[in-house]
Amino acid sequence: MHRDAWGKRGTVMSHAIRHLDYHCSTSERAILKDLNSFAYDPQETSCYHGNLTFHKEPVYRNREEAEQAIEKLDKGWYDDHAVRYRQGRKIFWLVKCEWHC
């Protein structure tokens, strides 16, 4: 147990950040549905916060470039982004999501 600044007992909150890959044929709705299945703290809310911006263009040359693009787009906590990148002939979504857990 943890005591806050006012001496009240409670649990320590953790913060999770993940980068997930989805094939480009996966719809935005399906990605959000997947995030709703795990990316939230059930003690705080019943679903993912939904603050995710999808960027269909440009399509980055590889996953590393996609990660760098997300870093530049990210304005702080809970500012999640999805960009697309190539891996060979296939195109994938790279989704950055974060939540309390």
Phi, psi and omega in degrees: 000152184238145174254132180277187184298339180260008178082006179280143179274145178191181179268153177280132179273140175251159181238129181243140174229130178226151172246120185242147180248135176226142175299148184297341178283351178287126183287157176302319179300318180293323177296314178298322178297318178297314179300323178296343181278346182210336192271062177195164176258113183298342177282340181257322187205175181252005181198170175300144184294339173079010181273067184238125178254126178266129178244103183285334179230148353283170171264119185282156186293331181200177183295322180300315177297323178296317177299318179296321179296318179296319178302320180289327181284330187293122181259003179140192185305138176062023174256083187269148183220152174231128177232165181251149179214161178262145169223100188067232179268354183266153177242137181232156166272137167248119184245124174260124179225148178218153183196163171281144179220000000 
